[in-house]
């Protein structure tokens, strides 16, 4: 393989790795947001759903930064998304268990994606260094 072909191959690989790094970085951000949401829900279940809120008015977001006033009637049951936008009524303890399970799954996925990102960056850095060597050699020769 000629030097020009090697450089072309490295450039192609560098671009492919850059795209993969960007994709994995987006996935990590999505996982981080999901983990924050689950932690907030767990905190709400653990700390905020107390008897003092029963039969009180609360603000409920309905989208577009619009809220409704609603009265709480029960604090021992919540609606939980179990997948495919299917919701089930669960007791707080059951919901907490489901949320904790999802949080742990997101944390494992986050660790895997972070390790993958580290590997991709290492490969990318190696290719970038090789390309810089080719460039320096070409400048010395030409």
C-alpha positions in Angstrom: 0.0 0.0 0.0 1.4 3.4 -1.0 1.9 6.2 1.5 -0.9 8.2 -0.2 -3.3 5.2 0.2 -2.3 4.9 3.9 -3.0 8.5 4.5 -6.4 8.2 2.7 -7.3 5.2 4.8 -6.3 7.0 8.0 -8.3 10.1 7.1 -11.4 7.9 6.4 -10.9 6.1 9.7 -10.4 9.4 11.6 -13.7 10.7 10.2 -15.5 7.5 11.0 -14.2 7.6 14.6 -15.2 11.3 14.9 -18.8 10.5 13.9 -18.9 7.6 16.4 -17.5 9.7 19.2 -20.2 12.3 18.5 -22.9 9.7 18.6 -21.7 8.0 21.8 -21.3 11.5 23.4 -25.0 12.2 22.6 -26.0 8.8 24.0 -24.1 9.5 27.2 -25.9 12.9 27.6 -29.3 11.2 27.0 -28.4 8.6 29.7 -27.3 11.3 32.1 -30.6 13.2 31.6 -32.6 10.0 32.2 -30.6 9.3 35.4 -31.3 12.8 36.7 -35.0 12.3 36.0 -35.1 9.0 37.8 -33.2 10.4 40.8 -35.6 13.3 41.0 -38.6 10.9 40.9 -37.0 8.8 43.6 -36.4 11.9 45.7 -40.0 13.0 45.2 -41.3 9.5 46.2 -39.0 9.3 49.2 -39.3 12.8 50.6 -42.0 14.9 49.0 -45.1 12.6 48.9 -45.9 13.1 52.5 -49.3 13.3 54.2 -49.0 17.1 54.4 -49.6 17.2 50.6 -52.8 15.2 50.8 -55.8 17.1 49.5 -53.7 20.2 48.6 -53.5 22.0 45.3 -50.5 21.3 43.2 -49.3 22.5 39.8 -49.3 19.8 37.1 -47.3 20.5 33.9 -49.3 19.8 30.7 -46.7 20.9 28.2 -45.6 24.1 26.5 -44.7 25.5 29.9 -48.4 25.4 30.9 -49.6 24.1 34.2 -53.0 23.1 35.7 -54.1 23.3 39.3 -55.0 19.9 40.6 -55.9 18.5 44.0 -54.1 15.5 45.4 -56.4 12.7 46.5 -53.9 9.9 47.1 -50.2 9.8 47.9 -49.8 6.1 48.1 -50.3 5.3 44.4 -48.5 6.7 41.3 -48.6 6.1 37.6 -45.5 4.4 36.2 -44.5 4.1 32.6 -43.7 0.4 32.1 -42.7 0.8 28.5 -44.2 1.7 25.1 -46.1 4.5 26.8 -48.1 2.0 28.8 -48.8 3.3 32.4 -49.8 1.2 35.4 -50.9 2.3 38.8 -48.3 1.2 41.4 -47.9 1.7 45.1 -45.1 4.0 46.0 -42.8 1.2 47.1 -43.3 -0.7 43.9 -42.7 2.4 41.8 -39.6 3.1 43.8 -38.3 -0.4 43.0 -39.0 0.0 39.3 -37.3 3.4 39.3 -34.3 2.1 41.1 -34.0 -0.8 38.7 -34.2 1.6 35.7 -31.7 3.9 37.3 -29.3 1.0 37.8 -29.7 -0.1 34.2 -29.0 3.4 33.0 -25.9 3.6 35.2 -24.6 0.4 33.7 -25.3 1.6 30.2 -23.6 4.9 31.1 -20.5 3.1 32.3 -20.4 1.0 29.1 -20.8 4.0 26.8 -18.2 6.0 28.8 -15.7 3.1 28.4 -16.5 2.9 24.7 -16.0 6.7 24.3 -12.6 6.4 26.1 -11.6 3.6 23.7 -12.8 5.5 20.6 -10.9 8.7 21.7 -7.8 6.6 22.2 -8.0 5.2 18.7 -8.8 8.6 17.3 -5.8 10.2 19.1 -3.5 7.5 17.7 -4.7 8.1 14.1 -4.4 11.9 14.6 -0.8 11.4 15.7 -0.1 9.2 12.7 -1.6 11.8 10.3 0.5 14.5 12.0 3.7 12.3 11.4 2.8 11.9 7.7 2.2 15.7 7.5 5.5 16.5 9.2 7.4 14.1 6.9 5.8 15.6 3.8 6.8 19.1 4.9 10.4 18.0 5.5 10.6 16.3 2.1 8.8 19.0 0.2 
